[in-house]
């Protein structure tokens, strides 16, 4: 298993996208679409105060016929945000995400947001590790050197 720090380093897009609580939900969804991401960390000053996801938009705007242009992020964001530290292992993240039905976890180091990992990042990492093990076993069985 790899650490969260290692997973963050392997991501092709290491940018961390955030939004202010007073921004419109429309702007949040537009930014998520532009960056092809499913969540934004809501920041006030330098403090994490929430997270807004595509799921929040679907359930709290679309299903109740609210206007995304007239609704502020603070009105629909999830205010309790679970996070992980860079030294934590991927298996811990997978357990946390599964147990709490989360798809995104902010990564915090010394009270500073340094990244976000998604369930997709974890699955990609696990597949990569499994492919490496399979390759090593194939080399071992056939007697080839890697």
C-alpha positions as a printed NumPy array, in Angstrom:
array([[  0.   ,   0.   ,   0.   ],
       [  1.119,   3.521,  -0.713],
       [  0.766,   6.683,   1.293],
       [ -1.557,   9.554,   0.46 ],
       [  1.532,  11.697,  -0.309],
       [  2.682,   9.149,  -2.905],
       [ -0.763,   9.021,  -4.479],
       [ -0.913,  12.827,  -4.68 ],
       [  2.51 ,  12.909,  -6.386],
       [  1.359,  10.413,  -9.002],
       [ -1.731,  12.422,  -9.998],
       [ -1.499,  14.085, -13.401],
       [ -3.424,  17.129, -12.156],
       [ -2.116,  18.076,  -8.731],
       [ -3.992,  21.365,  -8.545],
       [ -6.354,  21.887,  -5.627],
       [ -9.598,  23.57 ,  -6.595],
       [-11.521,  25.519,  -3.98 ],
       [-14.45 ,  27.903,  -3.834],
       [-15.723,  30.538,  -1.42 ],
       [-18.939,  29.915,   0.521],
       [-20.537,  33.036,  -0.965],
       [-20.037,  31.94 ,  -4.567],
       [-23.068,  30.808,  -6.509],
       [-23.724,  27.115,  -6.925],
       [-23.753,  27.792, -10.674],
       [-20.129,  29.008, -10.471],
       [-19.184,  25.94 ,  -8.438],
       [-20.732,  23.538, -10.946],
       [-19.193,  25.461, -13.838],
       [-15.717,  25.183, -12.24 ],
       [-16.205,  21.452, -11.592],
       [-17.213,  20.962, -15.237],
       [-14.263,  23.01 , -16.548],
       [-11.763,  21.072, -14.419],
       [-13.517,  17.716, -14.883],
       [-13.749,  17.139, -11.128],
       [-16.582,  16.08 ,  -8.856],
       [-15.996,  18.234,  -5.779],
       [-14.66 ,  21.546,  -4.535],
       [-13.339,  22.263,  -1.074],
       [-15.087,  25.302,   0.395],
       [-12.562,  27.697,   1.911],
       [-13.072,  30.797,   4.042],
       [ -9.777,  32.6  ,   4.493],
       [ -7.479,  29.596,   4.719],
       [ -9.897,  27.457,   6.704],
       [-11.794,  24.495,   5.257],
       [-15.456,  25.019,   6.111],
       [-17.114,  22.539,   3.793],
       [-17.157,  20.584,   0.57 ],
       [-19.553,  20.828,  -2.357],
       [-20.006,  17.899,  -4.7  ],
       [-21.955,  17.008,  -7.797],
       [-24.114,  14.902,  -5.501],
       [-24.965,  18.003,  -3.42 ],
       [-25.962,  19.807,  -6.613],
       [-28.135,  16.96 ,  -7.858],
       [-29.93 ,  16.424,  -4.563],
       [-30.179,  19.959,  -3.189],
       [-30.67 ,  22.01 ,  -6.353],
       [-31.963,  19.897,  -9.232],
       [-34.349,  17.637,  -7.304],
       [-35.967,  20.519,  -5.42 ],
       [-36.061,  22.884,  -8.406],
       [-33.826,  25.566,  -6.892],
       [-31.863,  28.024,  -8.995],
       [-28.127,  27.388,  -9.033],
       [-27.516,  31.042,  -9.905],
       [-29.512,  32.292,  -6.9  ],
       [-28.239,  29.753,  -4.369],
       [-24.958,  30.214,  -2.517],
       [-22.479,  27.382,  -1.985],
       [-22.828,  27.725,   1.822],
       [-26.52 ,  26.805,   1.514],
       [-25.926,  23.337,   0.071],
       [-22.339,  22.398,   0.974],
       [-21.592,  19.59 ,   3.4  ],
       [-20.168,  21.426,   6.412],
       [-18.545,  18.476,   8.155],
       [-15.494,  17.535,   6.142],
       [-13.458,  14.437,   6.831],
       [ -9.854,  14.713,   5.762],
       [ -6.656,  12.681,   5.738],
       [ -2.989,  13.417,   6.282],
       [ -0.209,  12.774,   3.732],
       [  1.338,   9.982,   5.813],
       [ -1.867,   7.943,   5.957],
       [ -2.066,   4.835,   3.82 ],
       [ -4.416,   4.242,   0.898],
       [ -6.152,   1.369,   2.694],
       [ -7.133,   3.754,   5.525],
       [ -8.589,   6.167,   2.978],
       [-10.522,   3.416,   1.231],
       [-12.001,   2.291,   4.555],
       [-12.933,   5.853,   5.529],
       [-14.528,   6.51 ,   2.153],
       [-16.428,   3.212,   2.101],
       [-17.68 ,   3.457,   5.685],
       [-18.846,   7.06 ,   5.237],
       [-19.973,   6.857,   1.596],
       [-17.505,   9.539,   0.492],
       [-16.006,  10.056,  -2.933],
       [-13.512,  12.809,  -2.1  ],
       [-11.121,  13.418,   0.789],
       [ -9.18 ,  16.64 ,   1.296],
       [ -5.557,  16.095,   2.292],
       [ -4.396,  18.38 ,   5.085],
       [ -0.842,  18.886,   6.349],
       [ -0.186,  21.212,   9.303],
       [ -3.727,  22.635,   8.992],
       [ -3.099,  23.492,   5.321],
       [ -5.027,  21.991,   2.388],
       [ -2.476,  20.339,   0.099],
       [ -4.632,  18.162,  -2.124],
       [ -7.752,  16.115,  -2.664],
       [ -7.899,  12.41 ,  -3.364],
       [-10.895,  10.736,  -4.938],
       [-12.139,   7.185,  -4.854],
       [-10.973,   7.021,  -8.476],
       [ -7.424,   7.94 ,  -7.437],
       [ -7.443,   5.101,  -4.91 ],
       [ -8.842,   2.557,  -7.367],
       [ -6.255,   3.595,  -9.978],
       [ -3.485,   3.175,  -7.393],
       [ -4.702,  -0.281,  -6.335],
       [ -4.934,  -1.441,  -9.969],
       [ -1.429,  -0.141, -10.646],
       [ -0.059,  -2.033,  -7.643],
       [ -1.834,  -5.227,  -8.671],
       [ -0.482,  -4.969, -12.225],
       [  3.045,  -4.596, -10.839],
       [  2.648,  -7.686,  -8.612],
       [  1.25 ,  -9.715, -11.518],
       [  4.16 ,  -8.646, -13.72 ],
       [  6.669,  -9.608, -11.016],
       [  4.995, -13.008, -10.548],
       [  5.014, -13.635, -14.308],
       [  8.74 , -12.844, -14.43 ],
       [  9.349, -15.132, -11.46 ],
       [  7.377, -18.014, -12.994],
       [  9.006, -17.718, -16.432],
       [ 12.464, -17.053, -15.02 ],
       [ 12.794, -13.749, -16.874],
       [ 14.513, -10.797, -15.301],
       [ 12.477,  -7.646, -14.899]])
